[in-house]
Amino acid sequence: MISLRSFSSSFTTLAVAAIALIGCGRDIDAPVAPNGVTPGSANLDGRPGDVGNSAKQGSIATRVLVDASGNATLEIRTGTYDDATNSPATPPASAGYFQKIQYKILDANSKQVAVENVNFKTDGVNVYTTPVDLCSTGKGDAGDTDGDKDDQACTTKWGAGWTVLVQANLNGVGGDGSKTDVVRDQQPGVSLPDVDIQSQQVWKGLGGNRTATLSVVSGAATMFSVDFPNTKSINGQPPVVGANMMCAVFVDGAQQTPGNANAFAYSGPQNIAIAPGQTVPCVFTLTLGFGSHTVHVTAMPLYPGDYDPANNTTADFTILSAPATGDPDVSAGLTQADTGSGAPHNLTLLSLRAQEPITLYQYTTLLGGQAPTGPVTCTLTIVNTGTSATQTISGTATVSPGAPSDACKIPYTFAAAGTYSITPVISLPAGGTDANAANNTGSTITITVAPPIPEATVTADAISFTDAAESITNQQIGLVSAADTVHSGDVATYAARLTVSSLLNTSSVNTISCKVFIDGVDKTSTASWVSGPTLSNVAAGSAMCSINQAFVETDNALHPHTVAFSISTGIKNDAPVANTSISGTINDIRRADVQGSSLLVLVNGQPASLDTVATIKQGATVTVQAPFTNGNTTIGTSLTCGSLLVNHSAITSLTAPAVDTAADAFTQTQTTGTVSIGAGGTSVCSYTVVLPSNLAVGAIPLAVIGTPTASSPGDPIVSNNVAAGVLTVKSNGAFTDVKATDAVITQEWLTTSGSLSSSPFSELTGQGAEVDQLALLVVPNNADLGSFTLTGTVMSNGTTYGTGTYSTEVFESDNGKTCYRSAQTGLVPSAALDPNLRYSVAICSAPATSQPGFQVITVDYTQSLAGSIFNASYPLFSGTAQFKIVLNYHLALGNVTDGVSALVTVPIPLPHFAGGQWSNDTQVSLPQVQSPAP
């Protein structure tokens, strides 16, 4: 089995903080997670190996920690982490939890070494840790805690340049438990920190006052220190992971515990956190009896571990203990501070703020000699390094042989933010001589003092409401009263007024978080916020937390509803807790809510939805009905029917057009003026609509707005008093306008005989067949009118001269004619004169002058000769020429597919002589012949 390297026998008496491992088997029920970290984070959403950042939500942090033997431990967490502190970097409000994980081990050539899949049966797991089994069979990793069968022991170790590729499915990101986010990360292995102390000195004293001379006074408390460095490079790489070590002290081979026979005590923390590149001392005191003693210290790895525990113990140092003689030797020790917890701490680890009182502790130790005749004095020189402002403070402490180090306790307050240096000096009572004055000055400490904590007083005052439907503005709600009444369904705005005052050390409150409760239920996450739930940078004065809320009842009785707001602030709020919440009660009563629905049309005497009937033709007469329903099941109402409105924009059942946006394209007769609607009932407003034969075709949105009569109950929601639908009008198959004056036939011939009777002619030099100005009116429901396909065919004397086709998307023209043209060759099928025949097409849109608000579609179709034809038979056109024009279209609104066509017949007159060459050049102005869908 793969396991982390065991500690040596000298460690067995220590209490070690264990790392709980979460297994890498196929299913995990209830894993236990360590407070671990990872080197960086990933926020990826692509295939494995993708190093982009396209995941919409979620992130994971991954690292592989490797020891000197090549054993590796994989750690995967949601969110982001800091290697240097082994703690979350910026914990999100909700980083989510694992649903499943797949991880692959890749060697330096990106070849897969191992792969493992992990499924989590329990929600909420956000840390996954396992030894990396490089021989995994997929049955489970050795040493994990998922309860499945372990693989056999594996001798394959982590190699140089290897990486882990992780894909994790996360639930609950941002609090959304219904969504799964796929996140990926790829990380190389990193070495565990190597706290190597085997060559470190056990010093007497600390900092600048420490000495390697290990002679002490018998029965006197003596301070010792050993440096714990996290500075060792491994394979040329400096450390990147923070180390956590427990300091274990051994005297004469026995581990020391506080209060034992040697009066052992820690003068600093027992468990030491060491950032990468830093060195932190283990500091302790011993009171040793007369004689020779051996002392060594062990750095006991805690989380996440140590690269090589074999170098974690110092050599044995011999300490000679003898009775005190001669003048006292007083030494300056640690400078610490108590910020109000009742216990002093290392100054460099504290978060200090200006204007907050603290107590400085300056420790002093009697290293040797007789006790001084009175208290010693501690003098601290405090310098603001930015301004050079200097202040000296002092206090006293009593020291004696055999007693632990004592401290001068000096109250102090930093007046301003900045960087400060503190230098301590210890002096004996007047007349005393210090045997070693060199250790009376302690190490200078540099600290940073943050700006003073910002404070404010933020209170929640009365709640007011605004109901536009009832013309109520900023009325305060109070106890149950008829005055505080809103209508059922009215969307009213409820606002809690906040007062911000007494700003201290800030010009604004960074954040105010609002919560709202409706009838005692927390609706913060679902409320329709007008202002809130988070307010940022709020200056002194008034602010608002406000929501939109509608109460809907099932009867017509008064219903009281409680609205409550509470607030919390991002800075210290000096307001009493009772002043950070406010509540009030509002009465709600049901009204008659009239609601329109889809328009109907009578088909064979039966109503059908106007939206679904697609067989109405130009020239038809139809009956349109607008249904309205009374939502109140206990009160009847009356409704005034509005006109049948034509609107070119889409009309929903909740949005009424303000006015007609185009002239009516039909004749309408309103057959119903006022309707009564019983409780919970439905009535209809009726209209007779006559569609002219030249009516614009397409999908025409219609709407009717019903208005409650003056004597009817109030309508709390007037925006839904709309019955709407789309009238789809199809054509009768014919163009609405065909101008025969624009039908043109042209032929030009060359002959050498000078006689019209000569045949065949030597050369046909020109021929044209053109028809234009065919029109179709459509409704411009949106900028894209739809797709149009024009097909033209020219026929004469029993011969078909090919068919040309052109398709295009046509858009609304705001001013003038907009044309879409195509010049093509290659008629289908090939004509006798192919390839000399060609055709050109134009499909144009323009505002309709006869129908304001509509568009007119015109088409041009021209067939002409691309080049001369020799020895042509005469005449090419004779008798009559016919133009068959077909325009098929699909309109954008209403999904209308339809088509129109025309057959124009033009007689061909006899040819005449023109200017030295014989020509058959004829332009006619005769009635066209038009028939639907020939």
SEPA-317376 format. One record per residue (C-alpha): residue in one letter; x, y, z. Coordinates in steps of 0.25 Angstrom, whole numbers, padded with zeros to 4 digits, always signed. Layout:
! residues N
AXYZ...
//
This chain:
! residues 934
M+0000+0000+0000I+0004+0014-0002S+0006+0022+0010L+0012+0035+0015R+0026+0033+0021S+0025+0029+0036F+0032+0038+0046S+0045+0032+0053S+0044+0026+0067S+0048+0039+0074F+0035+0045+0069T+0026+0035+0075T+0023+0042+0088L+0018+0054+0081A+0004+0058+0079V+0003+0060+0064A-0008+0066+0056A-0013+0056+0046I-0017+0059+0032A-0031+0051+0029L-0030+0046+0015I-0042+0045+0006G-0042+0033-0002C-0040+0032-0017G-0050+0020-0019R-0062+0020-0028D-0072+0025-0017I-0070+0033-0005D-0081+0034+0006A-0076+0043+0017P-0062+0048+0015V-0054+0056+0025A-0046+0068+0020P-0034+0074+0025N-0032+0089+0026G-0023+0088+0014V-0019+0098+0002T-0015+0097-0012P-0005+0105-0021G-0014+0114-0029S-0027+0111-0035A-0034+0107-0048N-0047+0113-0054L-0047+0105-0067D-0058+0099-0075G-0053+0092-0087R-0047+0079-0091P-0036+0073-0082G-0023+0081-0083D-0030+0094-0087V-0023+0105-0079G-0034+0115-0083N-0043+0122-0074S-0057+0120-0079A-0065+0114-0068K-0076+0123-0065Q-0076+0119-0050G-0067+0111-0040S-0053+0109-0038I-0044+0098-0032A-0030+0099-0026T-0021+0087-0028R-0007+0082-0023V+0002+0070-0022L+0011+0070-0010V+0024+0061-0012D+0033+0056-0001A+0048+0052-0003S+0044+0038-0006G+0035+0042-0017N+0022+0039-0010A+0012+0048-0014T-0001+0053-0008L-0012+0060-0017E-0021+0071-0011I-0033+0077-0018R-0042+0088-0013T-0053+0097-0017G-0050+0112-0017T-0036+0118-0016Y-0024+0115-0006D-0011+0121-0002D+0001+0112-0001A+0009+0121+0007T-0001+0121+0019N-0008+0108+0016S-0021+0115+0017P-0032+0120+0008A-0028+0131+0000T-0041+0139-0003P-0052+0129+0002P-0064+0131-0007A-0078+0132-0001S-0081+0119-0007A-0070+0111-0015G-0079+0099-0017Y-0076+0084-0014F-0072+0072-0022Q-0081+0063-0030K-0070+0055-0037I-0055+0056-0040Q-0047+0050-0050Y-0032+0052-0049K-0020+0047-0058I-0006+0046-0055L+0003+0050-0067D+0018+0048-0068A+0028+0058-0074N+0024+0055-0088S+0009+0056-0085K+0007+0041-0086Q-0004+0036-0076V+0002+0028-0064A-0011+0026-0056V-0026+0031-0056E-0036+0030-0045N-0051+0034-0044V-0057+0038-0031N-0072+0039-0029F-0078+0046-0017K-0090+0041-0010T-0091+0052+0000D-0094+0067-0003G-0085+0077+0003V-0071+0071+0001N-0062+0082-0003V-0048+0076+0000Y-0042+0063-0006T-0029+0058-0002T-0022+0044-0005P-0009+0038-0006V-0006+0037-0021D-0006+0022-0025L+0002+0021-0038C-0001+0006-0039S-0016+0008-0038T-0026-0003-0044G-0038+0006-0042K-0042-0002-0030G-0038+0009-0020D-0025+0016-0015A-0017+0010-0004G-0018+0018+0009D-0031+0026+0005T-0043+0026+0014D-0055+0023+0005G-0056+0008+0011D-0054+0001-0002K-0044-0010-0005D-0029-0005-0006D-0020-0007-0017Q-0007-0015-0014A+0005-0007-0010C+0012+0001-0021T+0027+0004-0023T+0025+0014-0035K+0028+0028-0030W+0025+0042-0035G+0035+0047-0046A+0041+0060-0050G+0032+0068-0059W+0020+0060-0056T+0006+0067-0055V-0008+0064-0050L-0020+0067-0059V-0033+0069-0052Q-0047+0070-0056A-0058+0073-0045N-0073+0074-0046L-0077+0084-0036N-0091+0087-0030G-0096+0099-0021V-0087+0109-0028G-0092+0123-0023G-0103+0115-0015D-0109+0109-0028G-0111+0094-0025S-0118+0091-0038K-0107+0095-0047T-0094+0087-0050D-0081+0094-0053V-0070+0086-0060V-0057+0092-0056R-0043+0087-0060D-0029+0089-0054Q-0015+0084-0058Q-0003+0086-0048P+0011+0080-0046G+0016+0074-0034V+0022+0083-0023S+0032+0079-0012L+0027+0079+0003P+0035+0089+0011D+0048+0084+0017V+0050+0090+0031D+0065+0085+0033I+0070+0088+0047Q+0080+0077+0048S+0091+0088+0047Q+0084+0098+0055Q+0090+0104+0069V+0082+0103+0082W+0084+0117+0086K+0083+0123+0100G+0074+0136+0099L+0067+0141+0087G+0070+0150+0075G+0082+0160+0076N+0084+0156+0091R+0086+0141+0088T+0099+0134+0091A+0105+0120+0088T+0111+0120+0102L+0102+0110+0109S+0105+0112+0124V+0093+0115+0133V+0090+0119+0147S+0085+0107+0155G+0070+0108+0159A+0069+0120+0150A+0059+0121+0138T+0067+0122+0125M+0062+0125+0111F+0066+0117+0099S+0063+0118+0085V+0065+0110+0072D+0063+0115+0058F+0053+0107+0049P+0056+0111+0035N+0047+0109+0023T+0057+0113+0013K+0063+0101+0007S+0063+0099-0008I+0059+0085-0014N+0064+0082-0028G+0068+0096-0030Q+0054+0101-0027P+0052+0110-0015P+0041+0106-0005V+0026+0111-0008V+0018+0104+0002G+0017+0108+0017A+0022+0099+0028N+0014+0096+0041M+0023+0090+0051M+0022+0086+0066C+0034+0089+0074A+0038+0078+0083V+0049+0080+0093F+0057+0068+0100V+0066+0070+0112D+0075+0058+0116G+0067+0049+0106A+0053+0052+0112Q+0042+0060+0104Q+0039+0073+0112T+0025+0077+0116P+0020+0090+0122G+0022+0090+0137N+0031+0078+0138A+0043+0076+0148N+0051+0086+0139A+0040+0096+0139F+0039+0095+0124A+0030+0106+0117Y+0029+0111+0103S+0032+0126+0102G+0026+0126+0088P+0016+0117+0081Q+0017+0102+0082N+0012+0100+0068I+0020+0109+0058A+0015+0114+0044I+0027+0117+0035A+0024+0124+0022P+0033+0121+0010G+0046+0128+0011Q+0045+0131+0025T+0051+0126+0038V+0043+0126+0051P+0050+0122+0065C+0045+0112+0075V+0046+0119+0088F+0045+0112+0102T+0051+0114+0116L+0057+0103+0125T+0060+0104+0140L+0072+0094+0141G+0078+0088+0154F+0093+0087+0157G+0101+0079+0147S+0103+0076+0132H+0090+0074+0124T+0088+0071+0109V+0077+0078+0101H+0072+0075+0086V+0060+0080+0079T+0052+0073+0068A+0043+0080+0058M+0031+0071+0057P+0023+0072+0044L+0009+0076+0045Y+0000+0079+0032P+0004+0078+0021G+0016+0070+0025D+0032+0071+0023Y+0040+0067+0011D+0051+0060+0019P+0047+0057+0034A+0061+0051+0036N+0067+0065+0037N+0057+0070+0047T+0066+0069+0059T+0077+0077+0065A+0090+0071+0070D+0091+0069+0086F+0096+0082+0092T+0103+0081+0106I+0098+0091+0117L+0106+0094+0130S+0097+0099+0141A+0104+0105+0153P+0100+0114+0165A+0098+0129+0162T+0110+0138+0166G+0114+0153+0164D+0107+0164+0158P+0093+0162+0151D+0093+0159+0136V+0079+0165+0131S+0075+0162+0117A+0065+0169+0108G+0055+0158+0102L+0043+0158+0093T+0034+0170+0091Q+0020+0166+0090A+0006+0172+0091D-0008+0169+0096T-0019+0175+0088G-0030+0172+0098S-0030+0157+0098G-0023+0156+0111A-0011+0149+0106P+0001+0155+0099H+0005+0151+0084N+0016+0153+0075L+0015+0167+0070T+0019+0164+0055L+0007+0154+0055L-0003+0164+0060S-0013+0173+0052L-0011+0186+0059R-0019+0198+0056A-0017+0213+0060Q-0026+0219+0071E-0028+0205+0078P-0022+0203+0092I-0012+0192+0094T-0002+0187+0105L+0012+0185+0101Y+0020+0174+0108Q+0035+0175+0109Y+0041+0162+0114T+0054+0162+0122T+0062+0151+0128L+0072+0149+0139L+0083+0141+0131G+0093+0140+0143G+0098+0146+0156Q+0091+0151+0168A+0077+0157+0167P+0076+0173+0165T+0073+0181+0178G+0059+0185+0172P+0051+0185+0159V+0057+0187+0145T+0053+0197+0136C+0048+0195+0121T+0050+0207+0112L+0043+0206+0098T+0047+0215+0087I+0036+0216+0077V+0039+0223+0063N+0029+0226+0052T+0038+0222+0041G+0030+0231+0031T+0030+0244+0039S+0042+0241+0048A+0033+0245+0060T+0039+0238+0073Q+0033+0235+0086T+0039+0228+0098I+0031+0220+0108S+0035+0211+0120G+0030+0201+0131T+0036+0192+0141A+0038+0178+0144T+0043+0169+0155V+0054+0158+0152S+0060+0148+0161P+0068+0135+0160G+0060+0123+0158A+0048+0130+0153P+0042+0131+0139S+0044+0143+0131D+0036+0155+0135A+0030+0166+0126C+0029+0181+0127K+0014+0184+0123I+0012+0197+0117P-0001+0203+0112Y+0000+0209+0098T-0008+0215+0086F-0003+0217+0072A-0008+0231+0068A-0007+0229+0053A-0006+0218+0043G+0008+0216+0038T+0021+0207+0039Y+0028+0208+0053S+0041+0202+0059I+0041+0198+0074T+0055+0197+0081P+0055+0192+0095V+0066+0195+0106I+0066+0189+0120S+0073+0196+0131L+0076+0192+0146P+0072+0200+0158A+0080+0212+0162G+0094+0208+0167G+0093+0194+0160T+0104+0189+0151D+0100+0179+0140A+0110+0168+0137N+0108+0169+0122A+0102+0182+0117A+0103+0177+0103N+0090+0169+0104N+0082+0180+0110T+0077+0185+0097G+0067+0176+0090S+0065+0174+0075T+0058+0186+0067I+0044+0181+0063T+0037+0188+0050I+0022+0187+0050T+0011+0193+0041V-0001+0199+0048A-0013+0200+0039P-0023+0212+0039P-0033+0212+0050I-0045+0204+0048P-0057+0211+0041E-0069+0213+0049A-0083+0218+0047T-0097+0218+0053V-0107+0212+0043T-0122+0211+0047A-0134+0206+0041D-0146+0215+0042A-0161+0215+0038I-0166+0207+0026S-0174+0214+0015F-0181+0209+0003T-0184+0215-0011D-0196+0210-0019A-0196+0217-0033A-0210+0210-0036E-0216+0216-0024S-0208+0229-0025I-0202+0227-0012T-0188+0232-0010N-0178+0230+0002Q-0189+0227+0012Q-0184+0221+0025I-0190+0207+0028G-0193+0205+0043L-0202+0196+0051V-0215+0189+0044S-0223+0201+0039A-0232+0203+0027A-0224+0215+0023D-0212+0205+0019T-0219+0198+0008V-0214+0193-0005H-0222+0185-0015S-0220+0171-0018G-0210+0170-0029D-0205+0184-0028V-0190+0185-0029A-0186+0194-0018T-0172+0199-0014Y-0169+0197+0001A-0157+0204+0006A-0149+0204+0019R-0143+0218+0022L-0128+0217+0027T-0121+0228+0034V-0106+0228+0033S-0099+0237+0043S-0087+0238+0053L-0077+0234+0042L-0063+0231+0049N-0050+0229+0041T-0058+0228+0028S-0066+0237+0018S-0076+0226+0015V-0081+0212+0019N-0075+0202+0010T-0087+0193+0009I-0101+0192+0015S-0107+0178+0013C-0123+0178+0014K-0132+0166+0017V-0147+0166+0015F-0157+0158+0022I-0171+0156+0017D-0181+0151+0027G-0169+0146+0035V-0163+0138+0023D-0149+0142+0018K-0151+0147+0004T-0137+0153+0002S-0133+0144-0009T-0146+0145-0017A-0151+0159-0015S-0152+0169-0026W-0142+0179-0021V-0143+0193-0025S-0131+0198-0016G-0123+0187-0010P-0121+0176-0005T-0107+0182-0005L-0104+0197-0004S-0090+0202-0006N-0082+0214-0001V-0093+0221+0006A-0090+0234+0011A-0096+0241+0023G-0111+0244+0022S-0123+0236+0017A-0123+0223+0009M-0134+0213+0005C-0135+0198+0005S-0148+0196-0004I-0155+0185-0012N-0167+0183-0021Q-0177+0174-0015A-0191+0170-0020F-0201+0163-0010V-0211+0154-0017E-0224+0150-0009T-0235+0139-0012D-0246+0147-0006N-0251+0162-0004A-0248+0163+0011L-0236+0171+0017H-0224+0163+0019P-0212+0169+0028H-0198+0166+0023T-0185+0169+0031V-0173+0175+0024A-0160+0175+0031F-0146+0180+0028S-0133+0177+0035I-0119+0182+0032S-0105+0179+0034T-0092+0187+0031G-0079+0185+0025I-0072+0193+0036K-0075+0194+0051N-0089+0199+0053D-0090+0206+0067A-0105+0206+0066P-0113+0197+0076V-0117+0184+0071A-0132+0188+0073N-0130+0200+0063T-0125+0191+0051S-0138+0185+0048I-0152+0191+0045S-0166+0185+0042G-0180+0189+0039T-0193+0184+0034I-0201+0187+0022N-0216+0183+0018D-0219+0177+0005I-0232+0175-0002R-0236+0168-0015R-0242+0175-0027A-0248+0171-0040D-0236+0168-0049V-0241+0168-0063Q-0232+0160-0073G-0232+0159-0088S-0228+0147-0095S-0225+0143-0110L-0234+0149-0120L-0244+0139-0127V-0250+0138-0141L-0263+0131-0145V-0261+0120-0154N-0274+0113-0159G-0281+0120-0147Q-0271+0114-0137P-0260+0122-0130A-0246+0119-0133S-0233+0125-0129L-0229+0137-0138D-0215+0133-0137T-0217+0119-0143V-0227+0122-0154A-0219+0124-0167T-0229+0122-0178I-0235+0136-0178K-0234+0142-0192Q-0235+0156-0198G-0249+0161-0199A-0254+0152-0188T-0264+0157-0177V-0261+0152-0163T-0265+0153-0149V-0254+0156-0139Q-0257+0154-0124A-0249+0159-0112P-0251+0150-0099F-0249+0157-0086T-0249+0149-0072N-0253+0154-0058G-0242+0148-0049N-0251+0151-0037T-0259+0139-0034T-0269+0147-0024I-0271+0161-0031G-0276+0164-0045T-0272+0176-0053S-0275+0183-0066L-0265+0186-0078T-0265+0197-0089C-0260+0190-0102G-0250+0198-0109S-0247+0199-0124L-0241+0188-0131L-0227+0194-0132V-0216+0191-0143N-0202+0191-0139H-0189+0188-0146S-0182+0183-0134A-0184+0170-0127I-0195+0171-0116T-0194+0162-0104S-0206+0159-0095L-0199+0168-0084T-0195+0180-0093A-0205+0189-0100P-0202+0198-0112A-0204+0213-0108V-0210+0216-0121D-0212+0211-0135T-0198+0211-0142A-0204+0210-0156A-0217+0213-0163D-0227+0202-0163A-0226+0193-0175F-0240+0189-0174T-0254+0193-0171Q-0258+0190-0157T-0272+0191-0150Q-0272+0190-0134T-0284+0181-0131T-0282+0182-0116G-0280+0194-0108T-0281+0190-0093V-0281+0176-0087S-0284+0170-0073I-0275+0160-0067G-0280+0152-0056A-0272+0147-0044G-0261+0138-0050G-0268+0139-0064T-0264+0142-0078S-0271+0152-0088V-0267+0156-0102C-0266+0169-0110S-0270+0166-0125Y-0266+0173-0138T-0269+0171-0152V-0257+0173-0162V-0258+0174-0177L-0245+0171-0184P-0244+0178-0198S-0240+0170-0209N-0227+0179-0210L-0224+0178-0196A-0210+0177-0191V-0206+0162-0189G-0198+0157-0177A-0199+0156-0162I-0206+0168-0156P-0205+0169-0141L-0219+0173-0135A-0223+0177-0121V-0235+0181-0113I-0233+0189-0099G-0245+0187-0090T-0247+0198-0079P-0255+0196-0067T-0267+0205-0066A-0268+0216-0056S-0277+0208-0047S-0270+0195-0047P-0260+0190-0036G-0246+0196-0038D-0236+0188-0047P-0223+0186-0039I-0215+0181-0052V-0219+0190-0064S-0208+0185-0072N-0214+0171-0075N-0227+0177-0080V-0223+0174-0094A-0228+0164-0104A-0218+0162-0115G-0216+0153-0127V-0211+0153-0141L-0220+0153-0153T-0213+0145-0165V-0218+0150-0178K-0214+0142-0190S-0215+0146-0205N-0225+0142-0215G-0213+0138-0224A-0213+0150-0232F-0204+0163-0232T-0212+0175-0227D-0207+0183-0239V-0201+0180-0253K-0198+0192-0263A-0199+0187-0277T-0193+0200-0282D-0180+0195-0277A-0180+0182-0285V-0170+0183-0296I-0165+0174-0308T-0153+0178-0317Q-0146+0171-0328E-0135+0177-0337W-0131+0170-0350L-0120+0171-0361T-0122+0167-0375T-0115+0170-0388S-0127+0168-0398G-0134+0181-0393S-0147+0173-0393L-0156+0169-0381S-0160+0157-0389S-0145+0152-0389S-0144+0140-0380P-0136+0136-0373F-0130+0149-0368S-0115+0149-0368E-0114+0154-0353L-0123+0156-0341T-0115+0167-0334G-0125+0170-0322Q-0137+0165-0315G-0144+0169-0302A-0156+0164-0295E-0159+0173-0282V-0170+0174-0272D-0170+0182-0259Q-0179+0189-0249L-0185+0177-0243A-0189+0180-0229L-0193+0174-0216L-0196+0181-0203V-0190+0175-0190V-0190+0179-0175P-0176+0183-0170N-0177+0176-0156N-0162+0178-0155A-0150+0182-0163D-0149+0169-0169L-0161+0167-0178G-0158+0153-0182S-0152+0145-0193F-0157+0146-0207T-0155+0137-0220L-0158+0143-0234T-0160+0133-0246G-0162+0138-0260T-0164+0131-0273V-0166+0137-0287M-0174+0129-0298S-0177+0132-0312N-0183+0125-0324G-0183+0112-0316T-0169+0113-0312T-0164+0115-0297Y-0152+0123-0297G-0147+0118-0283T-0150+0122-0268G-0142+0131-0259T-0142+0130-0244Y-0137+0140-0233S-0138+0139-0218T-0135+0150-0208E-0138+0155-0194V-0146+0168-0195F-0145+0179-0184E-0155+0190-0181S-0151+0203-0188D-0153+0216-0180N-0152+0226-0191G-0153+0223-0206K-0151+0210-0214T-0141+0200-0209C-0138+0189-0220Y-0131+0176-0220R-0126+0173-0234S-0120+0161-0241A-0115+0160-0255Q-0114+0145-0259T-0111+0136-0271G-0114+0122-0273L-0130+0121-0274V-0136+0107-0269P-0138+0099-0278S-0128+0104-0289A-0135+0111-0300A-0133+0109-0314L-0124+0122-0314D-0117+0118-0302P-0107+0123-0298N-0110+0137-0304L-0123+0139-0296R-0121+0145-0282Y-0131+0151-0272S-0130+0161-0261V-0139+0163-0249A-0142+0174-0238I-0151+0172-0226C-0153+0185-0219S-0160+0191-0206A-0165+0205-0204P-0175+0212-0195A-0189+0210-0200T-0195+0224-0204S-0209+0219-0204Q-0208+0211-0191P-0200+0219-0181G-0192+0210-0172F-0191+0199-0182Q-0181+0195-0192V-0182+0192-0207I-0174+0181-0213T-0172+0183-0228V-0165+0173-0238D-0158+0175-0251Y-0155+0163-0261T-0146+0166-0273Q-0142+0156-0284S-0132+0160-0294L-0122+0156-0304A-0107+0155-0300G-0101+0154-0314S-0105+0154-0329I-0111+0141-0335F-0108+0138-0350N-0117+0131-0359A-0129+0133-0350S-0143+0128-0354Y-0153+0139-0356P-0160+0144-0348L-0155+0139-0335F-0167+0146-0328S-0180+0145-0335G-0195+0145-0332T-0194+0148-0317A-0184+0148-0306Q-0187+0144-0292F-0180+0147-0279K-0183+0137-0267I-0179+0144-0254V-0179+0136-0241L-0176+0143-0228N-0175+0133-0216Y-0172+0139-0202H-0170+0135-0187L-0173+0147-0178A-0165+0149-0166L-0177+0151-0156G-0187+0141-0155N-0180+0130-0162V-0188+0133-0175T-0185+0126-0187D-0192+0130-0200G-0191+0134-0214V-0197+0142-0226S-0196+0141-0241A-0200+0148-0254L-0200+0144-0269V-0198+0156-0278T-0202+0154-0292V-0196+0164-0303P-0200+0164-0318I-0188+0165-0327P-0191+0174-0339L-0185+0173-0353P-0170+0178-0355H-0167+0192-0361F-0155+0198-0368A-0146+0207-0359G-0135+0215-0364G-0127+0207-0374Q-0129+0193-0367W-0141+0185-0366S-0146+0184-0352N-0158+0178-0344D-0158+0189-0333T-0171+0189-0326Q-0176+0196-0313V-0190+0193-0310S-0200+0199-0300L-0211+0188-0299P-0219+0182-0288Q-0212+0171-0280V-0218+0158-0278Q-0217+0153-0264S-0221+0140-0258P-0218+0134-0244A-0208+0123-0243P-0208+0119-0258
//
